Amino acid sequence: MLQQGVYIVGGGSFAVKLSTMLELLGIKHEFIDELLPSPFRDRAVYRASEIPHTDRLCLVAISFPEYAEAARNRLMAAGVASDQILLFIYESAGNVFEQMCLENRALLNELLSQGVTDFLDLEKAFYARDYERLLEEKTAKPRVGFCYIGKGSGFRRHVLDLPHRLSATCDVKTFSDQPATPADKSEGYMLMSEGAMLNNSWPEFVINPHFFECAPAAVPKLTMMHMVYDFLVYRDLVARVMAQADTHYLFMPSVPSMKLHQKICFDYGLTNNIVFIPGGYPRFDTNLTQFEAASALVGEPDAILYAPTLSAMMKAEETRYTYSIFDAPAFIQRILDTFPDKKVIFRPHPDDLSILRQGIQGRRASAFRTLLQWCEEHPRCELDAVAGDYSRTFARAAVMISDTSAIAYSFALTTGRPVIFYSVNQDMVRQTFPDISYIKDREKFGFCVDKVDDLIASLQLCLTDNWDTPERKTFRESVVFNRGHSFEYLQQHLPNMLSGQKVEGWWYLQDHL
C-alpha cells in the first residue's frame, strides 16, 4: 500500500512533520486539505471531493479529534473506504509509524492491506510479541512505568537515574515513542505511542517529566516538573492533564510553581486527588554540581549567552509580546560590535532545531535561520546545540539574554549571574500575565528591556560587579524547595506515593474543596 503513494490529510505543523518523515523514508505523498493552497511543499493539494485516487491510504494528521473525524467523514463521502483511512490523533503516532517503516515495512504493508487502520490496533499487531510479553511479565514487585514523548527527548533528563535506582525494589519499564538508545536496557524498554500508553494496563504507577496523558486514569501518576519556575501559557492543556489521572502527584520545584498550580486547580474547578509535593528540582541540584565542575575548567567567562524560548512554531495570541527572536538579528549584531572581547553563544530551545529540520516556515523560523547562519560564519558567534547538558555554556556565560524561556531562571539560580529579559513590549507582557511569578520576579534576577539601546546599556552594567544586591541574593537562595537535596527527598518519599500514604507538609487538593 505504501509503495503506491499516500495522502496526508491536514495542513498544519503535524502534517508538515509527517511529510518530512515520509520524504526521508522515500514514500511518495500528496496532501488533502480544504483550505491549503496548492502546491504545498512542492506537492499537489486536493479537496476531499477532488482526490484522483480513492484507493490510496489516507494518513490523517490532525490533532483535534473532532476535526479529524470530520475529515474522515469527508473522505468517506468522496468514496474512500474506511479501511483506507488511518487517524493519527497523537503526534507520537507519527513517530511510532516511522519506526514501523524502518523496522519492517513489509509487515506494515501487510497489516495495512488487511484493513488494520485503527492506529492502536495497528501498533499492537505490529509489536504483538512486545504486548504479549507485557502480559506475561507482571510480577509481585510494584510495577512502575516511566513515560516519555517527543523527539526532543531532553525531558528524560529530569528524572535523572531514578529508573535505575528504583529497579532494586520495583519492576521498572520505560515506554517511549522513540527507539531505545544504547544506554537503555532493551528488556525494560518498549516503543509506544501516547494513545497506546492511555490503554496500557501494565503499570501500577507512572512517572513522567512533562504534561501529557500517559496512562489510564486509574493509574496513580507522578509528574516531574521540567522547569524551575512557573508556566506562562497553555494553562488549558496543563489543567486537562492535571485532571486526567484519578490520583496525580506533582513534584513542585519552587514556591512560584506551587502557587501557580494551586491557582489552576481552583480556576478550572479540578476535583481529582491532586497532591503537590514541595520537593524541589532534582535537575537544578545536578546543574549546581556540573556548573561548579565546568567553571573550574573554563575559568573566567568569555561569552554572552542568548537563549530564547521556543521560537520556530508557536503562534498563541498570549505570547504575541513575549518573543525576542524577531529583534535578535539586530541586537546580536550590536552586541558583537559593542563588546569585541566577548563571544555570543546562541542556545535555542531543545525542540527548535528539530522543528526547523522538518521544514517549518514563517517569520520566526526565518529569524532563527538567520542566527544559525551567523553561527556558521561569524568568528565570535557560535551555536550550542548540545541537548540536555548546558553546564559548560553556563560556565562560559557572564550574562544571559532571554525572553520568557524557563532556562533564564535555571541560569540565574545556578550561576548567580544576571539575566536580561528582552521582549518586544514589556508593558504588554506585564498586562498579559499579571499573576505569573516568572514575570513579576524577573527584576530580582536581572533587568527587563524592550529596546536594543536599553539592552546594550544593561549588558554594560551586568558586565561589572555592580548589578547585584543582598536582597536579590537572599531571594535566589530561598525560592527553590530543598535546594541541593531534592533527589534524596524524592527517594525518601516515593514509597509514600506508591502506597498512597498521606505526608505532613504536602498540599492535598481534597483538603481545600
C-alpha positions as CSV (number, residue, x, y, z in Angstrom):
1,M,0.0,0.0,0.0
2,L,2.7,2.5,0.9
3,Q,4.6,1.9,-2.4
4,Q,1.6,3.3,-4.3
5,G,1.9,6.6,-2.5
6,V,-0.3,8.0,0.2
7,Y,-2.2,11.2,1.1
8,I,-1.5,13.3,4.1
9,V,-4.8,14.8,5.4
10,G,-4.2,18.2,7.0
11,G,-2.0,21.2,6.5
12,G,-0.7,22.2,10.0
13,S,2.6,21.6,11.7
14,F,1.7,18.0,12.4
15,A,1.1,17.4,8.6
16,V,4.5,19.1,7.9
17,K,6.3,16.8,10.3
18,L,4.7,13.8,8.8
19,S,5.6,14.9,5.3
20,T,9.2,15.4,6.3
21,M,9.3,11.9,7.8
22,L,7.7,10.4,4.6
23,E,10.3,12.2,2.5
24,L,13.1,10.7,4.5
25,L,11.5,7.3,4.1
26,G,11.1,7.7,0.4
27,I,7.3,7.4,0.5
28,K,5.5,9.4,-2.2
29,H,2.7,11.5,-0.9
30,E,0.4,14.4,-1.7
31,F,-2.0,16.5,0.6
32,I,-5.7,16.7,1.2
33,D,-6.9,19.8,2.9
34,E,-10.0,22.0,2.5
35,L,-8.2,25.4,2.8
36,L,-4.5,24.8,2.0
37,P,-3.4,26.4,-1.4
38,S,-1.8,24.1,-3.9
39,P,1.0,23.3,-4.3
40,F,2.3,22.8,-0.7
41,R,5.9,21.7,-0.1
42,D,6.1,21.1,-3.9
43,R,3.2,18.7,-3.8
44,A,-0.4,18.8,-5.0
45,V,-3.1,19.7,-2.6
46,Y,-6.7,18.3,-3.2
47,R,-10.0,18.9,-1.6
48,A,-11.5,15.7,-0.3
49,S,-14.1,15.8,-3.1
50,E,-11.5,16.1,-5.7
51,I,-8.9,13.4,-4.9
52,P,-7.9,11.4,-8.0
53,H,-7.2,8.1,-6.3
54,T,-9.7,6.9,-3.7
55,D,-7.9,3.6,-3.3
56,R,-4.8,5.1,-1.6
57,L,-4.1,5.2,2.1
58,C,-5.0,8.5,3.8
59,L,-3.0,9.5,6.8
60,V,-5.0,11.9,8.9
61,A,-2.5,14.2,10.7
62,I,-5.0,16.3,12.7
63,S,-4.6,16.5,16.5
64,F,-8.1,17.6,17.3
65,P,-10.4,14.5,17.4
66,E,-13.5,16.4,16.2
67,Y,-11.7,17.9,13.2
68,A,-10.0,14.5,12.4
69,E,-13.4,12.8,12.5
70,A,-14.9,15.5,10.2
71,A,-12.0,14.9,7.7
72,R,-12.7,11.2,7.9
73,N,-16.3,11.7,7.1
74,R,-15.4,13.9,4.1
75,L,-13.1,11.2,2.7
76,M,-15.7,8.5,3.1
77,A,-18.3,10.8,1.4
78,A,-15.8,11.1,-1.5
79,G,-15.6,7.3,-1.9
80,V,-12.6,6.4,0.3
81,A,-13.2,3.2,2.2
82,S,-13.0,3.4,6.0
83,D,-10.1,0.8,6.0
84,Q,-8.1,3.2,3.8
85,I,-8.1,5.9,6.5
86,L,-5.6,6.0,9.3
87,L,-6.1,8.6,12.0
88,F,-3.0,10.0,13.8
89,I,-4.7,11.8,16.7
90,Y,-1.4,12.0,18.7
91,E,1.8,13.2,17.1
92,S,3.6,10.4,18.8
93,A,1.7,8.0,16.5
94,G,3.7,9.5,13.6
95,N,7.0,8.7,15.5
96,V,5.9,5.1,16.0
97,F,4.7,4.8,12.4
98,E,8.2,5.9,11.3
99,Q,9.8,3.2,13.4
100,M,7.5,0.6,11.9
101,C,8.6,1.7,8.4
102,L,12.2,1.4,9.4
103,E,11.9,-1.9,11.2
104,N,9.7,-4.0,8.9
105,R,8.0,-2.2,6.1
106,A,6.8,-5.5,4.6
107,L,4.9,-6.3,7.8
108,L,3.4,-2.8,8.0
109,N,2.2,-3.1,4.4
110,E,0.7,-6.5,5.1
111,L,-1.2,-5.2,8.1
112,L,-2.4,-2.1,6.3
113,S,-3.6,-4.3,3.3
114,Q,-5.6,-6.4,5.8
115,G,-7.6,-3.3,6.7
116,V,-5.9,-2.6,10.1
117,T,-6.3,1.1,10.2
118,D,-7.2,1.9,13.8
119,F,-3.7,3.1,14.9
120,L,-3.9,1.4,18.3
121,D,-4.8,-2.0,16.7
122,L,-2.0,-1.4,14.1
123,E,0.5,-0.7,16.8
124,K,-0.5,-3.8,18.9
125,A,-0.4,-6.0,15.8
126,F,3.0,-4.8,14.6
127,Y,4.5,-5.2,18.1
128,A,2.4,-8.2,19.1
129,R,5.3,-10.0,20.8
130,D,6.1,-7.0,23.0
131,Y,2.5,-6.7,24.1
132,E,2.3,-10.4,24.8
133,R,5.5,-10.1,26.9
134,L,3.9,-7.3,28.9
135,L,1.0,-9.6,30.0
136,E,3.5,-12.3,30.9
137,E,5.8,-10.1,33.0
138,K,3.5,-8.9,35.8
139,T,5.5,-9.7,39.0
140,A,4.9,-9.3,42.7
141,K,7.0,-6.1,42.8
142,P,5.3,-2.7,42.3
143,R,5.2,-2.1,38.6
144,V,6.5,1.4,37.7
145,G,6.4,2.8,34.2
146,F,8.4,5.8,33.0
147,C,6.7,7.5,30.1
148,Y,8.4,9.8,27.6
149,I,7.1,11.5,24.4
150,G,8.8,13.6,21.8
151,K,11.9,13.7,19.6
152,G,13.5,16.5,21.7
153,S,13.9,13.8,24.4
154,G,15.6,16.3,26.8
155,F,12.8,16.0,29.3
156,R,14.0,12.5,30.1
157,R,17.0,14.0,32.0
158,H,14.7,15.5,34.6
159,V,14.2,12.1,36.2
160,L,18.0,11.6,36.3
161,D,18.8,7.9,37.1
162,L,15.6,7.3,39.1
163,P,14.6,4.3,36.9
164,H,17.9,2.5,37.8
165,R,17.6,3.3,41.5
166,L,14.0,2.0,41.6
167,S,14.9,-1.2,39.8
168,A,16.1,-2.9,43.1
169,T,12.6,-2.7,44.7
170,C,10.3,-2.2,41.8
171,D,9.6,-3.7,38.4
172,V,10.6,-0.8,36.1
173,K,9.8,-0.3,32.4
174,T,10.2,2.6,30.0
175,F,7.6,3.4,27.5
176,S,8.5,5.9,24.8
177,D,7.7,6.9,21.2
178,Q,11.4,7.0,20.5
179,P,13.6,3.9,19.8
180,A,15.9,2.7,22.6
181,T,19.3,4.2,22.9
182,P,22.4,2.1,23.7
183,A,22.1,3.2,27.3
184,D,18.5,1.7,27.6
185,K,18.1,-1.9,28.6
186,S,16.1,-3.4,25.8
187,E,14.3,-5.8,28.0
188,G,12.8,-2.9,30.0
189,Y,12.1,-0.6,27.1
190,M,9.1,-0.6,24.8
191,L,8.2,1.7,21.9
192,M,4.7,3.0,22.5
193,S,2.6,5.9,21.2
194,E,0.7,8.2,23.6
195,G,-2.6,6.6,22.5
196,A,-1.3,3.2,23.4
197,M,0.0,4.5,26.8
198,L,-3.5,5.5,27.6
199,N,-4.6,1.9,27.1
200,N,-1.6,0.3,28.8
201,S,-2.6,-2.0,31.7
202,W,0.9,-3.0,32.8
203,P,2.0,-0.1,35.2
204,E,0.6,0.3,38.6
205,F,2.3,3.7,38.9
206,V,3.7,6.0,36.2
207,I,6.3,8.8,36.3
208,N,6.8,11.3,33.5
209,P,8.7,14.6,33.2
210,H,6.2,16.6,31.1
211,F,2.5,17.4,30.9
212,F,0.9,14.7,28.7
213,E,-1.6,11.9,29.3
214,C,0.4,8.7,29.6
215,A,-1.6,6.1,31.4
216,P,-5.2,5.1,32.2
217,A,-6.9,7.4,34.6
218,A,-7.0,4.8,37.4
219,V,-3.2,4.5,37.5
220,P,-1.6,6.9,40.0
221,K,0.9,9.3,38.4
222,L,3.9,11.4,39.4
223,T,4.7,14.4,37.2
224,M,8.3,15.7,37.5
225,M,8.4,19.4,36.5
226,H,10.8,20.3,33.7
227,M,11.1,24.0,34.7
228,V,12.1,25.5,38.0
229,Y,9.7,28.4,38.0
230,D,6.0,28.7,36.8
231,F,4.4,28.2,33.4
232,L,3.4,31.1,31.2
233,V,1.0,29.7,28.7
234,Y,-1.2,26.8,27.7
235,R,-2.9,26.5,31.1
236,D,-5.8,24.7,29.4
237,L,-3.5,21.9,28.5
238,V,-1.9,21.8,31.9
239,A,-5.3,21.8,33.6
240,R,-6.6,19.0,31.4
241,V,-3.6,16.8,32.1
242,M,-3.6,17.5,35.8
243,A,-7.2,16.4,35.9
244,Q,-6.7,13.2,33.8
245,A,-5.3,10.9,36.5
246,D,-7.6,10.0,39.4
247,T,-4.6,10.4,41.7
248,H,-1.9,12.8,40.4
249,Y,1.2,13.7,42.4
250,L,3.2,16.7,41.1
251,F,6.8,17.3,42.4
252,M,6.9,21.0,42.8
253,P,10.3,22.7,42.4
254,S,9.7,26.2,43.8
255,V,7.3,28.5,45.6
256,P,6.1,30.2,42.4
257,S,5.4,26.8,40.7
258,M,3.4,25.6,43.7
259,K,1.3,28.8,43.8
260,L,0.5,28.7,40.1
261,H,-0.6,25.1,40.1
262,Q,-2.8,25.7,43.2
263,K,-4.4,28.5,41.3
264,I,-5.0,26.3,38.2
265,C,-6.8,23.8,40.5
266,F,-9.3,26.4,41.6
267,D,-9.6,28.3,38.4
268,Y,-10.5,25.1,36.5
269,G,-12.6,23.5,39.2
270,L,-10.4,20.4,39.4
271,T,-11.7,17.7,41.8
272,N,-9.5,14.7,41.4
273,N,-6.9,13.6,44.1
274,I,-4.2,16.1,43.2
275,V,-1.2,16.2,45.6
276,F,1.6,18.9,45.4
277,I,4.9,17.8,46.9
278,P,7.3,20.7,47.9
279,G,10.2,18.6,46.7
280,G,12.5,20.8,44.8
281,Y,14.1,20.4,41.4
282,P,16.5,17.4,41.0
283,R,17.8,18.7,37.7
284,F,18.7,22.0,39.4
285,D,20.8,20.2,42.0
286,T,22.6,18.3,39.3
287,N,23.1,21.6,37.5
288,L,24.8,23.1,40.5
289,T,27.3,20.3,40.7
290,Q,28.0,20.3,37.0
291,F,28.4,24.1,36.9
292,E,31.0,24.1,39.6
293,A,33.0,21.4,37.8
294,A,32.7,23.2,34.5
295,S,33.6,26.6,36.0
296,A,36.8,25.1,37.3
297,L,37.8,24.1,33.8
298,V,36.6,27.1,31.9
299,G,37.9,29.9,34.1
300,E,36.7,33.5,33.6
301,P,33.5,33.8,31.5
302,D,34.2,34.9,27.9
303,A,30.7,35.0,26.4
304,I,27.2,36.5,26.4
305,L,24.5,33.8,26.1
306,Y,21.3,34.2,24.1
307,A,18.7,31.5,24.9
308,P,15.2,32.3,23.6
309,T,12.0,30.3,24.3
310,L,10.5,28.0,21.6
311,S,10.6,30.3,18.6
312,A,10.0,28.5,15.3
313,M,6.4,27.2,15.6
314,M,4.3,28.7,18.4
315,K,1.6,31.2,17.4
316,A,-0.5,31.6,20.6
317,E,-2.0,35.1,20.9
318,E,-1.0,35.4,24.5
319,T,2.7,35.0,23.5
320,R,2.5,37.8,21.0
321,Y,4.5,40.3,23.0
322,T,6.9,37.9,24.7
323,Y,9.2,36.9,21.9
324,S,12.7,38.3,21.3
325,I,13.5,36.3,18.2
326,F,12.2,38.9,15.7
327,D,14.7,41.5,17.1
328,A,17.5,39.0,17.7
329,P,19.4,39.5,14.4
330,A,19.6,43.3,15.1
331,F,20.7,43.1,18.7
332,I,23.1,40.2,18.2
333,Q,24.9,42.4,15.6
334,R,25.0,45.3,18.1
335,I,26.4,43.1,20.8
336,L,29.2,41.8,18.5
337,D,30.1,45.3,17.5
338,T,29.9,46.8,21.1
339,F,31.7,44.1,23.0
340,P,34.6,42.9,20.8
341,D,36.2,41.0,23.7
342,K,33.0,38.8,24.1
343,K,31.7,35.9,22.1
344,V,28.0,35.3,21.6
345,I,26.6,31.8,22.2
346,F,23.2,31.0,20.7
347,R,21.4,28.2,22.6
348,P,18.0,27.5,21.1
349,H,15.1,25.8,22.7
350,P,15.6,22.0,22.6
351,D,12.8,21.4,20.1
352,D,13.6,24.3,17.7
353,L,16.3,22.6,15.7
354,S,14.2,19.5,15.3
355,I,11.2,21.6,14.1
356,L,13.3,23.6,11.7
357,R,14.7,20.4,10.1
358,Q,11.1,19.4,9.4
359,G,10.7,22.4,7.2
360,I,8.6,24.7,9.3
361,Q,8.3,28.2,7.6
362,G,7.3,31.6,8.9
363,R,8.8,34.8,10.3
364,R,10.1,33.3,13.5
365,A,11.7,30.4,11.6
366,S,13.3,32.9,9.2
367,A,14.9,34.9,12.0
368,F,16.0,31.6,13.6
369,R,17.7,30.5,10.4
370,T,19.5,33.9,10.2
371,L,21.0,33.3,13.6
372,L,22.1,29.8,12.6
373,Q,23.8,31.2,9.6
374,W,25.7,33.7,11.7
375,C,26.8,31.0,14.0
376,E,28.4,29.3,11.0
377,E,30.0,32.4,9.5
378,H,30.9,34.8,12.3
379,P,34.2,34.0,14.2
380,R,32.7,35.2,17.6
381,C,29.2,33.7,17.2
382,E,28.7,30.1,18.0
383,L,25.8,27.6,18.3
384,D,25.3,25.5,21.4
385,A,23.2,22.6,20.2
386,V,24.2,20.1,22.9
387,A,20.9,18.6,24.2
388,G,20.5,18.5,27.9
389,D,23.9,19.4,29.3
390,Y,24.4,23.2,29.4
391,S,26.9,23.3,32.3
392,R,29.9,24.4,30.2
393,T,27.8,27.0,28.4
394,F,26.6,28.4,31.7
395,A,30.2,28.5,33.0
396,R,31.3,30.5,29.9
397,A,28.5,33.0,30.1
398,A,28.9,36.2,32.1
399,V,25.3,37.1,31.4
400,M,22.2,35.6,29.7
401,I,19.7,37.3,27.3
402,S,16.4,35.5,27.2
403,D,12.7,36.4,26.8
404,T,10.3,34.0,28.6
405,S,12.3,30.8,28.5
406,A,12.5,28.6,31.6
407,I,16.2,28.4,31.1
408,A,16.6,32.0,32.2
409,Y,15.7,31.1,35.8
410,S,17.8,27.9,35.7
411,F,20.8,30.1,34.6
412,A,20.2,32.7,37.3
413,L,19.7,30.3,40.1
414,T,22.6,28.0,39.1
415,T,25.2,30.6,38.4
416,G,24.2,33.7,40.5
417,R,24.8,35.7,37.3
418,P,22.3,38.2,35.7
419,V,19.7,37.7,33.1
420,I,18.4,40.4,30.7
421,F,14.8,39.7,29.8
422,Y,14.1,41.1,26.3
423,S,10.6,41.2,24.9
424,V,9.1,43.5,22.3
425,N,6.8,45.3,24.7
426,Q,7.4,44.8,28.4
427,D,4.3,46.8,29.4
428,M,2.1,44.4,27.5
429,V,3.9,41.4,28.9
430,R,3.1,42.6,32.4
431,Q,-0.6,43.3,31.5
432,T,-1.0,39.9,29.8
433,F,0.5,38.0,32.7
434,P,-0.3,40.0,35.8
435,D,-0.3,36.9,38.2
436,I,2.7,35.0,36.9
437,S,5.7,35.0,39.2
438,Y,8.0,34.4,36.2
439,I,7.0,37.9,35.0
440,K,6.8,39.6,38.4
441,D,10.1,38.3,39.7
442,R,12.3,39.0,36.7
443,E,14.0,42.1,38.1
444,K,15.1,40.1,41.2
445,F,17.3,38.2,38.7
446,G,18.4,41.0,36.3
447,F,16.8,43.5,34.1
448,C,13.8,43.9,31.7
449,V,14.2,45.7,28.4
450,D,12.3,46.1,25.1
451,K,14.7,48.3,23.1
452,V,18.1,47.4,21.7
453,D,19.7,50.5,23.2
454,D,18.5,49.6,26.7
455,L,19.7,46.0,26.1
456,I,23.2,47.3,25.4
457,A,23.2,49.6,28.5
458,S,22.0,46.7,30.7
459,L,24.8,44.5,29.3
460,Q,27.4,47.1,30.2
461,L,26.1,47.2,33.8
462,C,25.9,43.4,34.0
463,L,29.5,43.0,32.9
464,T,30.5,44.9,36.1
465,D,30.1,43.8,39.7
466,N,27.5,46.4,40.5
467,W,24.3,44.8,39.3
468,D,23.5,42.5,42.3
469,T,22.1,43.4,45.7
470,P,21.8,41.5,49.0
471,E,18.0,41.3,48.6
472,R,18.4,39.6,45.2
473,K,20.8,37.0,46.7
474,T,18.5,36.2,49.6
475,F,15.6,35.7,47.3
476,R,17.5,33.4,45.0
477,E,18.6,31.2,47.8
478,S,15.1,30.7,49.3
479,V,12.8,30.3,46.3
480,V,13.6,26.7,45.4
481,F,12.5,23.8,47.7
482,N,15.1,21.5,49.2
483,R,18.0,23.2,47.4
484,G,20.7,20.7,46.8
485,H,18.8,17.8,48.3
486,S,15.6,17.3,46.2
487,F,16.5,13.9,44.7
488,E,17.1,12.5,48.2
489,Y,13.7,13.9,49.2
490,L,12.1,12.2,46.2
491,Q,13.7,8.8,47.0
492,Q,12.7,9.1,50.6
493,H,9.0,9.7,49.9
494,L,8.4,7.7,46.8
495,P,7.2,4.7,48.9
496,N,4.5,7.1,50.3
497,M,3.3,7.7,46.8
498,L,3.3,4.1,45.9
499,S,1.2,3.2,49.0
500,G,-1.0,6.3,49.0
501,Q,0.1,7.3,52.5
502,K,-0.5,10.9,53.5
503,V,2.5,13.0,54.3
504,E,2.5,16.1,56.5
505,G,3.6,19.2,54.7
506,W,2.3,18.1,51.3
507,W,-0.6,20.0,49.7
508,Y,-3.8,18.0,49.0
509,L,-6.5,19.5,46.8
510,Q,-9.1,17.3,48.6
511,D,-8.4,19.2,51.8
512,H,-9.4,22.5,50.1
513,L,-12.6,21.6,48.3
